[in-house]
């Protein structure tokens, strides 16, 4: 027990000097950090901060579509699960007591039908419930994926604002010269990109 407490103390004590040191960010680094933070807090705000206004509706549409499919697949899954439970509980009726104290017999067999008007079998109900659960889970993954891509896009765009992409880039090919000897020719290529 004493060893565990000593270990915890050492871990906590070693973390405090790291907290005391402030990392000094340049103006560009601070802008990138703020843009990424805003993109994580409010989806599509990073695209607006970076003045890529056309990307904001795309991000919002992706998030909206994902949320719609999460809700729709959850509702369908719950409907099939409820009807599956009705079919497998072994009881065709159960009693509900109303507020006025009267009991009502309610039919609890599945009345869910397909497009042709045929009742679903127990296997169909189970398969459909699993199908919609899988689609709901994939919709959650797509929601997370769109959110993550929007944050990464905002971060990369913020970094690229400070990238030099002027038209005055040049390329010079210089034969290499290693060592003091000028008699020996060497095969190589040096690429120097400058303004």
N, C-alpha and C positions, 0 to 999 in steps of 0.2 A: 504494500500500500504506500509506503514511504517512497519507494522507487517511482511509482506512478506519479505521485505528487511532485517529486523532484523533476521528472521528465516534463510534466505540464508546465511547471515554473520555468524551466529552461526554454521551452518552446515559446511561451508568452514573453519572457524577458528578451529573447533574441529578436522578436518581432518589433519591439518598440523603437530601436534605432532606425529601422527601415521606415517606420512611420514618421519619425522626426525629420528625415531627409526629404526636402521638397524637390520634386523634379521640376526644373525650370524648362518651360516649353517656349518655343519661339512663337511669334504671332501666327505663323502658318500652322504650326502644330496645335495651337490652341483653337484655331478655327476648325481644323479637322476633328478635334476632340468634341467641340461643341456641336458640330453638325452630326456626328455619329450619335452623340447623346440624345439630341432632339429626334433623330430618326428612330431610336429605340423607344423613346417615350411616346411619340405621336407618329404613327405611320404616315408616310409621304411628306412629312415636314422636311426631311433631309433633302428631298428632291427640290422642294420649293426654296430652301435656303441656298442650294447650289444653282438656282435659277434654271433648272431643267423642268419647267412647268408642265411640259407635255407628258412627263413620266408620272406625275402625281395621280391623274385619273386612272392610269393603268394599274398602279399599286392598289388604289382604293377599290377598283373593280375586281382585282384578283382576291383581295381580302373579303369583299362583299360576297363574291360567288362562293368562296370557301365556307363562309359562315352560313350562307343559304343552304348549301349541301349538307353541312353538319346538322342543321336543324331539321331539314327534310328527311334525311336518312335516319336520324334519331326518332322522329315521329313514326316513320314507317316500321322501324325495328320494334318500337314499343307496341304498336298495333299488332304485329305478328306474334310478339311474345305473349301479349295478353290473350289472344285467341288460341295460341298453343297451350297456354295454361288452362284455359277453359276446356280444351279437348282432353287434356291429360290428367285432370284432377279427379276423374272417376265419379263425379257428382253432376248430374244434369241440372239440379236446382240448388239454390241456397237461399237463406232467409236474410232479409234486410229489415231492420226495425226503424220505422220512420220517426220523426219528431213527435207525432201524436200518439206513439206507442203501438201502432198497428204494425203487424209484420206482413211483408210482401214477399211472395215467391218470385224469384227472378231466374229466367232461363240463362244458364251460363255455358251453353254450347256455342261453338263458333258459328257465326253466320256470315263470315267473310267469304266472298266469292271472287273468282277471277273474272276476266273480261267476257267470258262466254257464259257466265252465270253459274258455273260449277263450284260447289263448295271445295275449299282446300282440304287436302288430307293432312294428317298429323305430320307426316314427313315433309309435305310442302310448306307447312307453317314453320317447321323447324329450319328448313333450308332457307326460307325467305328471311327469317329472323337473323340467321348467321350472315346471309348476303348483305342485308342492310347494316348490320354491325360492322362488317368489313368495309363497306363503303363509307360509313361514318368515320371509322378510324383513318381511312385514306384521306378523307376530307380534312380531318384534323392535321394530318401530315402536310397536306397542301397549304393549309392556313399557316402553319409554321414555316414552310418553305418560302412562301410569298413574303412573309414578314422578314425572314432572314435575308432573302435576296434584296429587299428594299433597303435594309440597313447596310449591307455590303455595297450596294450600288451608291448609296449616299456617301459612304466612306471613300470609295474609289474616286468618285467625282470630286470630292473635296480635296483629295490628294492631287488629282490631275489638274486642278486649278493652278497649281504652282509649278507645273512641269513646263519646261521651256520647249515650246513647239514652234519657234519662229521659223520664218522662211530662210533665214541666213545660216543654214547648216551646210557644212562643207566636208568633203572627204579627200584625204591625201594619202597616197600609197607611198611608203618609204621603205626602201630595201633595208633589212636589218643589218646592223654591224655590231657583233659581239666581240669583245676582246680588243687587243691592240693591233692585231694583225689585219692588214688591209688586203693581203694576197688571197685570203680564203673567202670564197663566195659561199654564202649560206642562202638557203631557200626559206623564205618566210614572208609574212605579210603583217604590216602594222596598220591598224585602223585608228585614225585620230579624228574624232568628231569635235569640231570647235565652231564657235560663232564667227 
